[in-house]
Amino acid sequence: MRPKPHPPYSYRGDTAVPEFDETRIHVVMDAECALCSRAARRIARLDRADKVRIAPAQSGLGQALLQHYGMSPDDPETWLLVEEGRAYGSLEAMLRLFPMLSSIYAPLRGLSLLPFALQDWIYARIARNRYRIFGRADLCALPDAAVQSRLVR
């Protein structure tokens, strides 16, 4: 699911969105999904510049940002990236984030040439089946200190 279009930094005017460090990239993801937990560990490992913060979709900040952008924390297709006041969702968010963290993922940028409808279809197939394929895990209970230091609740 893609966020509804808003002007940059529009969340500043939304009293439901708590203040957060806008100098960092924020990723909102499901804290109960094993695939998302793996992604969080990968982000923590690759983010050597400490630019990324992770807000579980079940957290206050995560829910407020998702609602601001017209997305549901209960929707399995929800994955939100907020960077420099702009919001990205679906596969587009991942294609922005991972190549930025490591050149190993640079070839993934080619997927951004696909039409948004096809990107969303690919992302939706994975998102809707993530519990069945990858199982469940509690992102917030991960003992990994690198991940814990990036969590924003």
C-alpha positions in Angstrom: 0.0 0.0 0.0 1.2 3.4 -0.8 0.8 6.5 1.4 -1.7 9.1 0.4 0.2 12.1 -1.1 0.9 14.9 1.3 3.2 17.9 1.1 6.7 17.4 2.7 6.6 17.5 6.5 2.8 17.6 6.5 2.9 15.5 9.7 4.1 18.5 11.6 0.6 20.0 11.5 -1.0 16.7 12.7 -1.4 16.9 16.5 -1.8 13.1 16.6 1.8 12.6 15.3 4.3 12.9 18.2 7.6 14.7 17.6 10.4 12.6 16.4 13.9 13.1 15.0 13.3 14.3 11.5 17.1 14.2 10.7 16.8 10.4 10.5 15.0 8.1 8.1 12.1 6.4 9.8 10.8 3.0 8.8 7.4 1.8 10.1 7.0 -1.9 9.9 5.1 -4.8 11.6 6.7 -5.7 14.8 5.2 -9.2 14.8 6.4 -10.3 11.3 9.5 -12.5 11.1 10.3 -11.0 7.7 10.2 -7.5 9.1 12.4 -8.7 12.0 14.9 -9.9 9.6 14.7 -6.6 7.7 15.3 -4.7 11.0 18.4 -6.8 11.7 19.6 -6.2 8.2 19.0 -2.4 8.5 20.9 -2.4 11.9 23.8 -4.3 10.3 24.0 -2.1 7.2 23.3 1.3 8.7 26.9 2.2 9.6 26.0 5.9 9.6 23.2 5.4 12.1 20.7 7.2 9.9 17.7 4.9 10.3 15.2 4.5 13.0 12.5 1.8 13.1 9.0 2.4 14.5 6.9 -0.7 15.0 3.5 -0.3 13.3 2.0 -1.2 16.7 3.8 1.8 18.5 2.4 5.2 19.1 4.6 6.9 16.5 4.1 4.1 14.0 0.3 4.2 14.2 0.2 8.0 14.1 2.4 8.1 11.0 0.5 5.4 9.3 -2.9 7.0 10.0 -1.6 10.4 8.9 -0.7 8.9 5.5 -3.9 7.0 5.2 -2.4 3.6 5.9 -3.6 1.0 8.3 -1.3 -0.6 11.0 -3.4 -3.8 10.6 -2.9 -4.0 6.8 -0.2 -6.6 5.9 0.8 -4.4 3.0 1.9 -1.6 5.4 5.6 -0.6 5.2 6.3 3.1 5.4 9.5 5.0 4.9 9.7 8.7 5.9 12.7 10.5 4.6 13.2 14.3 4.6 9.5 14.8 5.3 8.4 12.6 2.4 6.6 9.3 2.7 7.1 6.2 0.6 5.4 2.8 0.8 5.3 -0.6 -0.7 8.2 -1.8 -2.7 9.2 1.7 -3.5 10.2 2.3 0.1 12.4 -0.7 0.1 14.0 0.2 -3.2 14.9 3.6 -1.7 16.2 2.3 1.6 18.3 -0.8 0.9 20.5 0.5 -2.0 21.2 3.6 0.2 22.5 1.4 3.0 24.7 -0.9 0.8 25.9 -0.9 -2.8 25.1 -4.7 -2.8 21.5 -3.7 -3.2 22.1 -1.2 -6.0 20.8 -3.7 -8.7 17.4 -3.6 -7.0 17.0 0.0 -8.2 16.2 -1.6 -11.6 12.9 -2.7 -10.1 11.9 0.9 -9.7 11.5 1.1 -13.5 8.6 -1.3 -13.2 5.2 0.4 -13.2 3.8 1.2 -9.7 0.9 -1.2 -10.2 3.4 -4.1 -10.8 5.6 -3.1 -7.9 2.5 -3.0 -5.7 1.4 -6.4 -6.9 4.8 -8.0 -6.2 4.9 -6.4 -2.7 1.3 -7.4 -1.9 2.0 -11.1 -2.8 4.8 -11.2 -0.3 3.1 -9.1 2.4 -0.1 -11.0 2.4 1.7 -14.3 2.8 4.5 -13.3 5.1 3.2 -14.9 8.3 2.6 -18.2 6.4 5.9 -18.2 4.7 8.2 -16.6 7.2 6.3 -17.0 10.5 5.9 -14.6 13.4 8.6 -12.9 15.6 8.5 -10.1 18.1 10.7 -7.3 16.7 10.6 -5.5 20.1 11.8 -8.6 22.0 14.8 -9.2 19.8 18.0 -9.4 22.0 20.0 -7.7 19.2 21.3 -4.4 20.8 21.8 -2.8 17.4 18.1 -3.3 16.5 17.0 -2.2 20.0 19.0 1.0 19.7 17.1 1.9 16.5 13.6 1.2 17.8 11.3 4.2 18.3 8.1 3.7 20.2 
